[in-house]
Amino acid sequence: MSSQSIPVQKADMHVPSMEEVAKVLNDGLEKNFSTVSVNVVDCPDLTQKPYGLSAPGLNGNPRLADIGGPPYLTPLPQLNKVYTFTQIAELVELPGAFMIGAGAGPHKHIGCCCELINDVKLDKSGNVAVVMNSHIAKVSTKDGGCIQEKLTKNEFSLMGNFLCCDGNPGKVIEVKASKRTGEENFMSCIRKVLGSHYGTKPVALGGVFLVEKGKANLHIMPDFSKTPLTTQEQVGKWLKFYEMDSPLVCLGELVSHDPGMDLRVEHFHCYSEHGQGGHYHNDTTPNEVEYRGYFMLADYVYRVDQPPQSTELAR
């Protein structure tokens, strides 16, 4: 699929000051967590442990890319929906982008459907991955467990939700929260707090968060279903769910309000040094869980290759 043939829409986001957003989040998250601390800080060096990312920071021309989506997975997968990271960097007008986030892995190279935990830094020409720390998580055909692997291909498929930026050091919003007292997961709570405060003014952010303590519920897509998936119940039975151990490094983005672009308003995938990873749903140990995240507000959202029909399946 050539870049010229891929449709793209661009929308401005509402970008309040980091200090304002930090206060909004601090006040709102206290309804869902026993202990909360939200501040504007210098971004830690994200190339170092426990993050191990491909660039040191989240600053410089921040924007979100929402590519494809679940309609390309259901009822049967559209296997021709294949994209490269260099294409996406070109389409979001940032050739040397640092990209982190969640998507579906390159099935033709991996050999099956799989989860993408994207982390790549391109050179300024957009043609070469200077650093590729992306991972995939797939279901083992032997025992049904999780297999996590490094991704070496400049390719993914079906869908992706990435924060794209220059990867520079600078100020970010640090969110710490522990002992969950409400029903919302960490990222849904952040998104809904922003949505409640800013209404139809869309606020977008992306970044990295850690599940530092406790356990989390993650899913991994198994190989593609041979029968059509037409209901949420069928999708739920097809997905494989796991309770996974901290620490988990989670990458992705969210938008507080969809400005009519059929956005996936929240999408985070996790990986770990102990070989567990997948799509983040929630923690399973609310009394023990500790989260720590670093986020950047995005100036724009680019809607890339929007499916012709919306669906809530597989979201």
BALOBA-1460 file (C-alpha; in Angstrom, 3 decimals):
// residues 315
<rec num="1" residu="m" x="0.000" y="0.000" z="0.000"/>
<rec num="2" residu="s" x="1.630" y="3.225" z="-1.154"/>
<rec num="3" residu="s" x="1.548" y="6.306" z="1.055"/>
<rec num="4" residu="q" x="-0.190" y="8.275" z="-1.687"/>
<rec num="5" residu="s" x="-3.127" y="5.843" z="-1.675"/>
<rec num="6" residu="i" x="-3.750" y="6.055" z="2.079"/>
<rec num="7" residu="p" x="-6.371" y="8.648" z="3.116"/>
<rec num="8" residu="v" x="-5.463" y="10.960" z="6.002"/>
<rec num="9" residu="q" x="-7.460" y="13.470" z="8.049"/>
<rec num="10" residu="k" x="-5.867" y="15.921" z="10.474"/>
<rec num="11" residu="a" x="-7.560" y="17.549" z="13.457"/>
<rec num="12" residu="d" x="-6.327" y="20.150" z="15.925"/>
<rec num="13" residu="m" x="-6.486" y="19.156" z="19.571"/>
<rec num="14" residu="h" x="-7.221" y="21.391" z="22.531"/>
<rec num="15" residu="v" x="-3.882" y="21.911" z="24.294"/>
<rec num="16" residu="p" x="-4.194" y="23.415" z="27.780"/>
<rec num="17" residu="s" x="-1.097" y="24.047" z="29.853"/>
<rec num="18" residu="m" x="0.530" y="21.027" z="31.447"/>
<rec num="19" residu="e" x="0.050" y="22.642" z="34.836"/>
<rec num="20" residu="e" x="-3.696" y="22.949" z="34.268"/>
<rec num="21" residu="v" x="-4.002" y="19.337" z="33.107"/>
<rec num="22" residu="a" x="-1.946" y="18.137" z="36.070"/>
<rec num="23" residu="k" x="-4.364" y="19.818" z="38.498"/>
<rec num="24" residu="v" x="-7.412" y="18.455" z="36.663"/>
<rec num="25" residu="l" x="-5.981" y="14.937" z="36.777"/>
<rec num="26" residu="n" x="-4.865" y="15.181" z="40.379"/>
<rec num="27" residu="d" x="-8.353" y="16.195" z="41.496"/>
<rec num="28" residu="g" x="-10.139" y="13.654" z="39.297"/>
<rec num="29" residu="l" x="-7.959" y="10.622" z="39.942"/>
<rec num="30" residu="e" x="-8.475" y="10.941" z="43.689"/>
<rec num="31" residu="k" x="-11.977" y="9.553" z="43.114"/>
<rec num="32" residu="n" x="-10.506" y="6.298" z="41.749"/>
<rec num="33" residu="f" x="-7.253" y="5.828" z="43.696"/>
<rec num="34" residu="s" x="-6.333" y="6.095" z="47.356"/>
<rec num="35" residu="t" x="-3.021" y="7.860" z="46.689"/>
<rec num="36" residu="v" x="-2.471" y="10.237" z="43.761"/>
<rec num="37" residu="s" x="0.310" y="12.622" z="42.752"/>
<rec num="38" residu="v" x="0.298" y="14.490" z="39.420"/>
<rec num="39" residu="n" x="3.037" y="16.992" z="38.576"/>
<rec num="40" residu="v" x="4.877" y="18.620" z="35.693"/>
<rec num="41" residu="v" x="8.451" y="17.294" z="35.791"/>
<rec num="42" residu="d" x="11.528" y="16.830" z="33.629"/>
<rec num="43" residu="c" x="11.089" y="13.593" z="31.734"/>
<rec num="44" residu="p" x="13.354" y="10.824" z="33.003"/>
<rec num="45" residu="d" x="15.686" y="9.318" z="30.402"/>
<rec num="46" residu="l" x="13.315" y="6.816" z="28.821"/>
<rec num="47" residu="t" x="16.176" y="4.931" z="27.169"/>
<rec num="48" residu="q" x="17.182" y="3.693" z="30.614"/>
<rec num="49" residu="k" x="15.588" y="0.983" z="32.720"/>
<rec num="50" residu="p" x="12.843" y="0.296" z="33.564"/>
<rec num="51" residu="y" x="11.552" y="1.845" z="30.314"/>
<rec num="52" residu="g" x="14.176" y="0.889" z="27.735"/>
<rec num="53" residu="l" x="12.639" y="2.999" z="24.964"/>
<rec num="54" residu="s" x="14.198" y="4.163" z="21.697"/>
<rec num="55" residu="a" x="14.434" y="7.884" z="22.573"/>
<rec num="56" residu="p" x="15.036" y="9.761" z="25.822"/>
<rec num="57" residu="g" x="11.886" y="11.915" z="25.960"/>
<rec num="58" residu="l" x="8.408" y="12.747" z="24.645"/>
<rec num="59" residu="n" x="8.957" y="16.331" z="23.487"/>
<rec num="60" residu="g" x="9.103" y="17.877" z="20.030"/>
<rec num="61" residu="n" x="6.143" y="18.132" z="17.639"/>
<rec num="62" residu="p" x="3.844" y="15.726" z="19.534"/>
<rec num="63" residu="r" x="0.957" y="14.259" z="17.573"/>
<rec num="64" residu="l" x="-1.143" y="11.112" z="17.583"/>
<rec num="65" residu="a" x="-1.605" y="8.674" z="14.715"/>
<rec num="66" residu="d" x="-4.790" y="6.581" z="14.685"/>
<rec num="67" residu="i" x="-4.359" y="4.034" z="11.889"/>
<rec num="68" residu="g" x="-6.961" y="1.603" z="10.569"/>
<rec num="69" residu="g" x="-8.926" y="0.022" z="13.375"/>
<rec num="70" residu="p" x="-10.954" y="-2.944" z="14.624"/>
<rec num="71" residu="p" x="-13.267" y="-2.906" z="11.564"/>
<rec num="72" residu="y" x="-10.308" y="-4.293" z="9.598"/>
<rec num="73" residu="l" x="-10.209" y="-7.268" z="11.979"/>
<rec num="74" residu="t" x="-13.894" y="-8.189" z="12.072"/>
<rec num="75" residu="p" x="-15.946" y="-9.990" z="10.973"/>
<rec num="76" residu="l" x="-12.993" y="-11.439" z="9.026"/>
<rec num="77" residu="p" x="-9.518" y="-9.862" z="8.820"/>
<rec num="78" residu="q" x="-8.540" y="-7.697" z="5.873"/>
<rec num="79" residu="l" x="-5.024" y="-9.094" z="5.533"/>
<rec num="80" residu="n" x="-4.108" y="-6.539" z="2.871"/>
<rec num="81" residu="k" x="-4.140" y="-3.765" z="5.487"/>
<rec num="82" residu="v" x="-0.375" y="-3.548" z="5.996"/>
<rec num="83" residu="y" x="1.560" y="-0.398" z="6.916"/>
<rec num="84" residu="t" x="5.166" y="0.583" z="7.585"/>
<rec num="85" residu="f" x="6.418" y="2.885" z="10.313"/>
<rec num="86" residu="t" x="8.160" y="5.008" z="7.692"/>
<rec num="87" residu="q" x="4.830" y="5.453" z="5.874"/>
<rec num="88" residu="i" x="3.128" y="6.585" z="9.056"/>
<rec num="89" residu="a" x="5.924" y="9.041" z="9.851"/>
<rec num="90" residu="e" x="5.478" y="10.553" z="6.391"/>
<rec num="91" residu="l" x="1.695" y="10.702" z="6.706"/>
<rec num="92" residu="v" x="1.843" y="12.502" z="10.085"/>
<rec num="93" residu="e" x="4.387" y="14.958" z="8.636"/>
<rec num="94" residu="l" x="7.236" y="13.927" z="10.935"/>
<rec num="95" residu="p" x="9.785" y="11.872" z="8.953"/>
<rec num="96" residu="g" x="12.239" y="11.327" z="11.820"/>
<rec num="97" residu="a" x="9.557" y="10.346" z="14.302"/>
<rec num="98" residu="f" x="9.890" y="8.537" z="17.579"/>
<rec num="99" residu="m" x="6.760" y="6.364" z="17.767"/>
<rec num="100" residu="i" x="5.340" y="4.478" z="20.711"/>
<rec num="101" residu="g" x="2.008" y="2.795" z="21.117"/>
<rec num="102" residu="a" x="-0.299" y="-0.135" z="20.489"/>
<rec num="103" residu="g" x="-1.347" y="-1.997" z="17.370"/>
<rec num="104" residu="a" x="-1.425" y="-5.327" z="15.575"/>
<rec num="105" residu="g" x="1.855" y="-6.962" z="14.560"/>
<rec num="106" residu="p" x="2.948" y="-7.891" z="11.031"/>
<rec num="107" residu="h" x="1.134" y="-11.211" z="10.651"/>
<rec num="108" residu="k" x="2.872" y="-12.218" z="7.433"/>
<rec num="109" residu="h" x="6.282" y="-12.026" z="9.122"/>
<rec num="110" residu="i" x="5.268" y="-13.399" z="12.531"/>
<rec num="111" residu="g" x="3.103" y="-16.112" z="11.013"/>
<rec num="112" residu="c" x="-0.041" y="-15.316" z="12.988"/>
<rec num="113" residu="c" x="-2.152" y="-12.545" z="14.440"/>
<rec num="114" residu="c" x="-0.381" y="-10.825" z="17.331"/>
<rec num="115" residu="e" x="-0.205" y="-7.721" z="19.513"/>
<rec num="116" residu="l" x="2.245" y="-4.924" z="18.665"/>
<rec num="117" residu="i" x="3.988" y="-2.945" z="21.380"/>
<rec num="118" residu="n" x="5.530" y="-0.271" z="19.184"/>
<rec num="119" residu="d" x="8.757" y="1.583" z="20.037"/>
<rec num="120" residu="v" x="10.806" y="2.857" z="17.104"/>
<rec num="121" residu="k" x="12.963" y="5.890" z="16.281"/>
<rec num="122" residu="l" x="13.465" y="6.752" z="12.609"/>
<rec num="123" residu="d" x="16.219" y="8.840" z="11.068"/>
<rec num="124" residu="k" x="15.452" y="12.273" z="9.639"/>
<rec num="125" residu="s" x="14.973" y="10.876" z="6.137"/>
<rec num="126" residu="g" x="12.295" y="8.579" z="7.527"/>
<rec num="127" residu="n" x="13.830" y="5.612" z="5.730"/>
<rec num="128" residu="v" x="15.893" y="3.910" z="8.420"/>
<rec num="129" residu="a" x="15.001" y="2.782" z="11.919"/>
<rec num="130" residu="v" x="17.811" y="4.209" z="14.015"/>
<rec num="131" residu="v" x="16.544" y="2.236" z="17.011"/>
<rec num="132" residu="m" x="13.928" y="-0.532" z="16.956"/>
<rec num="133" residu="n" x="12.791" y="-1.690" z="20.383"/>
<rec num="134" residu="s" x="9.321" y="-2.829" z="19.373"/>
<rec num="135" residu="h" x="7.914" y="-6.118" z="20.637"/>
<rec num="136" residu="i" x="5.107" y="-8.451" z="19.691"/>
<rec num="137" residu="a" x="3.098" y="-10.729" z="21.960"/>
<rec num="138" residu="k" x="1.490" y="-13.852" z="20.542"/>
<rec num="139" residu="v" x="-0.255" y="-16.969" z="21.810"/>
<rec num="140" residu="s" x="1.861" y="-20.115" z="21.994"/>
<rec num="141" residu="t" x="0.484" y="-22.923" z="19.857"/>
<rec num="142" residu="k" x="2.025" y="-25.428" z="22.286"/>
<rec num="143" residu="d" x="0.602" y="-24.441" z="25.659"/>
<rec num="144" residu="g" x="-1.561" y="-21.367" z="25.009"/>
<rec num="145" residu="g" x="0.784" y="-19.121" z="26.990"/>
<rec num="146" residu="c" x="2.307" y="-15.782" z="26.066"/>
<rec num="147" residu="i" x="5.304" y="-15.532" z="23.763"/>
<rec num="148" residu="q" x="6.978" y="-12.133" z="23.622"/>
<rec num="149" residu="e" x="9.508" y="-11.380" z="20.880"/>
<rec num="150" residu="k" x="11.480" y="-8.404" z="19.582"/>
<rec num="151" residu="l" x="10.171" y="-7.026" z="16.294"/>
<rec num="152" residu="t" x="12.758" y="-6.444" z="13.570"/>
<rec num="153" residu="k" x="10.463" y="-5.604" z="10.635"/>
<rec num="154" residu="n" x="9.443" y="-2.073" z="9.609"/>
<rec num="155" residu="e" x="5.833" y="-3.183" z="9.380"/>
<rec num="156" residu="f" x="2.535" y="-3.702" z="11.188"/>
<rec num="157" residu="s" x="-1.032" y="-4.459" z="10.141"/>
<rec num="158" residu="l" x="-4.726" y="-3.699" z="10.607"/>
<rec num="159" residu="m" x="-4.530" y="-0.992" z="13.292"/>
<rec num="160" residu="g" x="-2.243" y="1.226" z="15.317"/>
<rec num="161" residu="n" x="-2.472" y="4.017" z="17.892"/>
<rec num="162" residu="f" x="0.827" y="5.841" z="18.314"/>
<rec num="163" residu="l" x="2.261" y="8.926" z="19.940"/>
<rec num="164" residu="c" x="4.675" y="10.419" z="17.407"/>
<rec num="165" residu="c" x="7.208" y="13.088" z="18.368"/>
<rec num="166" residu="d" x="10.884" y="14.004" z="18.062"/>
<rec num="167" residu="g" x="11.754" y="12.070" z="21.214"/>
<rec num="168" residu="n" x="13.483" y="14.996" z="22.908"/>
<rec num="169" residu="p" x="13.962" y="15.546" z="26.651"/>
<rec num="170" residu="g" x="11.747" y="18.143" z="28.310"/>
<rec num="171" residu="k" x="8.766" y="18.672" z="30.562"/>
<rec num="172" residu="v" x="6.090" y="16.002" z="30.838"/>
<rec num="173" residu="i" x="3.099" y="15.214" z="33.035"/>
<rec num="174" residu="e" x="4.005" y="12.649" z="35.672"/>
<rec num="175" residu="v" x="1.094" y="10.663" z="37.108"/>
<rec num="176" residu="k" x="1.491" y="8.422" z="40.146"/>
<rec num="177" residu="a" x="-1.467" y="6.493" z="41.510"/>
<rec num="178" residu="s" x="-1.815" y="3.535" z="43.837"/>
<rec num="179" residu="k" x="-4.438" y="1.410" z="45.586"/>
<rec num="180" residu="r" x="-7.366" y="1.561" z="43.177"/>
<rec num="181" residu="t" x="-10.659" y="2.271" z="44.926"/>
<rec num="182" residu="g" x="-12.903" y="2.757" z="41.883"/>
<rec num="183" residu="e" x="-13.929" y="0.608" z="38.921"/>
<rec num="184" residu="e" x="-12.020" y="2.425" z="36.170"/>
<rec num="185" residu="n" x="-8.633" y="1.257" z="34.949"/>
<rec num="186" residu="f" x="-5.718" y="3.688" z="35.075"/>
<rec num="187" residu="m" x="-5.996" y="5.036" z="31.529"/>
<rec num="188" residu="s" x="-9.805" y="5.038" z="31.330"/>
<rec num="189" residu="c" x="-9.867" y="7.067" z="34.520"/>
<rec num="190" residu="i" x="-7.437" y="9.621" z="33.054"/>
<rec num="191" residu="r" x="-9.449" y="9.824" z="29.827"/>
<rec num="192" residu="k" x="-12.796" y="10.229" z="31.582"/>
<rec num="193" residu="v" x="-11.452" y="12.851" z="33.984"/>
<rec num="194" residu="l" x="-10.249" y="14.882" z="30.998"/>
<rec num="195" residu="g" x="-13.525" y="14.316" z="29.166"/>
<rec num="196" residu="s" x="-15.584" y="15.429" z="32.137"/>
<rec num="197" residu="h" x="-13.563" y="18.623" z="32.550"/>
<rec num="198" residu="y" x="-13.016" y="19.660" z="28.913"/>
<rec num="199" residu="g" x="-16.229" y="18.330" z="27.355"/>
<rec num="200" residu="t" x="-16.210" y="18.486" z="23.555"/>
<rec num="201" residu="k" x="-12.782" y="20.113" z="23.468"/>
<rec num="202" residu="p" x="-10.627" y="17.082" z="22.587"/>
<rec num="203" residu="v" x="-7.517" y="16.676" z="24.718"/>
<rec num="204" residu="a" x="-5.070" y="14.060" z="23.458"/>
<rec num="205" residu="l" x="-2.054" y="12.577" z="25.159"/>
<rec num="206" residu="g" x="0.324" y="9.687" z="24.778"/>
<rec num="207" residu="g" x="3.268" y="8.203" z="26.576"/>
<rec num="208" residu="v" x="4.405" y="5.415" z="28.830"/>
<rec num="209" residu="f" x="3.204" y="4.105" z="32.152"/>
<rec num="210" residu="l" x="4.460" y="1.388" z="34.446"/>
<rec num="211" residu="v" x="2.487" y="-1.129" z="36.408"/>
<rec num="212" residu="e" x="5.122" y="-1.075" z="39.143"/>
<rec num="213" residu="k" x="3.414" y="-3.381" z="41.627"/>
<rec num="214" residu="g" x="0.532" y="-5.821" z="41.479"/>
<rec num="215" residu="k" x="-0.889" y="-7.848" z="38.610"/>
<rec num="216" residu="a" x="-2.818" y="-6.880" z="35.496"/>
<rec num="217" residu="n" x="-5.393" y="-8.394" z="33.144"/>
<rec num="218" residu="l" x="-4.121" y="-8.377" z="29.545"/>
<rec num="219" residu="h" x="-5.359" y="-10.009" z="26.376"/>
<rec num="220" residu="i" x="-3.520" y="-11.349" z="23.344"/>
<rec num="221" residu="m" x="-5.176" y="-11.925" z="19.990"/>
<rec num="222" residu="p" x="-4.723" y="-15.566" z="18.944"/>
<rec num="223" residu="d" x="-4.425" y="-16.476" z="15.280"/>
<rec num="224" residu="f" x="-7.152" y="-15.117" z="13.041"/>
<rec num="225" residu="s" x="-10.586" y="-16.633" z="13.461"/>
<rec num="226" residu="k" x="-11.684" y="-18.888" z="10.607"/>
<rec num="227" residu="t" x="-15.315" y="-18.005" z="11.274"/>
<rec num="228" residu="p" x="-16.733" y="-14.468" z="11.190"/>
<rec num="229" residu="l" x="-16.714" y="-12.520" z="14.449"/>
<rec num="230" residu="t" x="-19.986" y="-10.617" z="14.411"/>
<rec num="231" residu="t" x="-20.765" y="-10.004" z="18.090"/>
<rec num="232" residu="q" x="-18.844" y="-8.703" z="21.102"/>
<rec num="233" residu="e" x="-19.441" y="-12.059" z="22.799"/>
<rec num="234" residu="q" x="-17.738" y="-13.896" z="19.926"/>
<rec num="235" residu="v" x="-14.768" y="-11.509" z="20.045"/>
<rec num="236" residu="g" x="-14.467" y="-12.014" z="23.804"/>
<rec num="237" residu="k" x="-14.368" y="-15.792" z="23.411"/>
<rec num="238" residu="w" x="-11.768" y="-15.511" z="20.642"/>
<rec num="239" residu="l" x="-9.374" y="-13.301" z="22.632"/>
<rec num="240" residu="k" x="-7.063" y="-14.966" z="25.153"/>
<rec num="241" residu="f" x="-6.915" y="-13.303" z="28.586"/>
<rec num="242" residu="y" x="-4.067" y="-13.577" z="31.086"/>
<rec num="243" residu="e" x="-3.191" y="-12.314" z="34.543"/>
<rec num="244" residu="m" x="0.331" y="-10.934" z="34.173"/>
<rec num="245" residu="d" x="2.975" y="-9.828" z="36.641"/>
<rec num="246" residu="s" x="4.508" y="-6.422" z="37.269"/>
<rec num="247" residu="p" x="6.601" y="-4.633" z="36.342"/>
<rec num="248" residu="l" x="4.948" y="-3.957" z="32.991"/>
<rec num="249" residu="v" x="5.902" y="-1.151" z="30.581"/>
<rec num="250" residu="c" x="2.763" y="0.123" z="28.816"/>
<rec num="251" residu="l" x="2.785" y="2.308" z="25.683"/>
<rec num="252" residu="g" x="-0.076" y="4.071" z="23.973"/>
<rec num="253" residu="e" x="-2.366" y="7.086" z="23.699"/>
<rec num="254" residu="l" x="-5.829" y="8.395" z="24.452"/>
<rec num="255" residu="v" x="-8.229" y="11.151" z="23.398"/>
<rec num="256" residu="s" x="-10.802" y="12.658" z="25.764"/>
<rec num="257" residu="h" x="-13.385" y="13.314" z="23.032"/>
<rec num="258" residu="d" x="-13.738" y="11.974" z="19.495"/>
<rec num="259" residu="p" x="-14.259" y="14.953" z="17.132"/>
<rec num="260" residu="g" x="-16.171" y="12.830" z="14.609"/>
<rec num="261" residu="m" x="-13.228" y="10.789" z="13.273"/>
<rec num="262" residu="d" x="-14.173" y="7.361" z="14.662"/>
<rec num="263" residu="l" x="-11.080" y="7.418" z="16.860"/>
<rec num="264" residu="r" x="-10.083" y="4.611" z="19.141"/>
<rec num="265" residu="v" x="-10.119" y="6.813" z="22.197"/>
<rec num="266" residu="e" x="-7.838" y="4.653" z="24.345"/>
<rec num="267" residu="h" x="-5.267" y="1.975" z="23.471"/>
<rec num="268" residu="f" x="-2.256" y="0.756" z="25.487"/>
<rec num="269" residu="h" x="-0.088" y="-2.338" z="25.084"/>
<rec num="270" residu="c" x="2.487" y="-3.668" z="27.550"/>
<rec num="271" residu="y" x="5.736" y="-5.597" z="27.490"/>
<rec num="272" residu="s" x="8.166" y="-6.742" z="30.159"/>
<rec num="273" residu="e" x="11.639" y="-8.084" z="30.776"/>
<rec num="274" residu="h" x="10.065" y="-11.287" z="32.108"/>
<rec num="275" residu="g" x="8.414" y="-12.106" z="28.783"/>
<rec num="276" residu="q" x="4.807" y="-11.146" z="29.491"/>
<rec num="277" residu="g" x="2.875" y="-8.634" z="27.431"/>
<rec num="278" residu="g" x="-0.294" y="-7.757" z="25.561"/>
<rec num="279" residu="h" x="-3.266" y="-5.388" z="25.575"/>
<rec num="280" residu="y" x="-3.837" y="-3.671" z="28.924"/>
<rec num="281" residu="h" x="-7.332" y="-3.937" z="30.410"/>
<rec num="282" residu="n" x="-7.028" y="-3.379" z="34.158"/>
<rec num="283" residu="d" x="-5.143" y="-4.345" z="37.273"/>
<rec num="284" residu="t" x="-6.422" y="-7.402" z="39.159"/>
<rec num="285" residu="t" x="-4.925" y="-6.480" z="42.544"/>
<rec num="286" residu="p" x="-6.445" y="-3.083" z="43.376"/>
<rec num="287" residu="n" x="-5.081" y="-2.996" z="46.933"/>
<rec num="288" residu="e" x="-1.520" y="-3.615" z="45.752"/>
<rec num="289" residu="v" x="-1.296" y="-1.843" z="42.404"/>
<rec num="290" residu="e" x="1.043" y="1.079" z="41.849"/>
<rec num="291" residu="y" x="1.145" y="3.050" z="38.601"/>
<rec num="292" residu="r" x="3.645" y="5.618" z="37.379"/>
<rec num="293" residu="g" x="3.270" y="7.321" z="34.007"/>
<rec num="294" residu="y" x="4.826" y="10.057" z="31.855"/>
<rec num="295" residu="f" x="2.659" y="11.748" z="29.242"/>
<rec num="296" residu="m" x="2.811" y="14.462" z="26.591"/>
<rec num="297" residu="l" x="-0.130" y="16.469" z="25.279"/>
<rec num="298" residu="a" x="-0.554" y="16.158" z="21.508"/>
<rec num="299" residu="d" x="-1.150" y="19.094" z="19.176"/>
<rec num="300" residu="y" x="-2.895" y="17.069" z="16.461"/>
<rec num="301" residu="v" x="-4.505" y="13.745" z="15.680"/>
<rec num="302" residu="y" x="-3.989" y="12.214" z="12.237"/>
<rec num="303" residu="r" x="-6.684" y="9.723" z="11.244"/>
<rec num="304" residu="v" x="-5.019" y="7.374" z="8.796"/>
<rec num="305" residu="d" x="-6.950" y="4.947" z="6.576"/>
<rec num="306" residu="q" x="-10.213" y="5.278" z="8.498"/>
<rec num="307" residu="p" x="-12.418" y="2.217" z="7.926"/>
<rec num="308" residu="p" x="-15.646" y="2.948" z="6.017"/>
<rec num="309" residu="q" x="-17.770" y="1.497" z="8.807"/>
<rec num="310" residu="s" x="-17.428" y="1.895" z="12.548"/>
<rec num="311" residu="t" x="-17.686" y="-1.008" z="14.935"/>
<rec num="312" residu="e" x="-17.196" y="-1.496" z="18.642"/>
<rec num="313" residu="l" x="-15.993" y="-5.067" z="18.126"/>
<rec num="314" residu="a" x="-12.473" y="-5.841" z="19.386"/>
<rec num="315" residu="r" x="-12.019" y="-2.400" z="20.947"/>
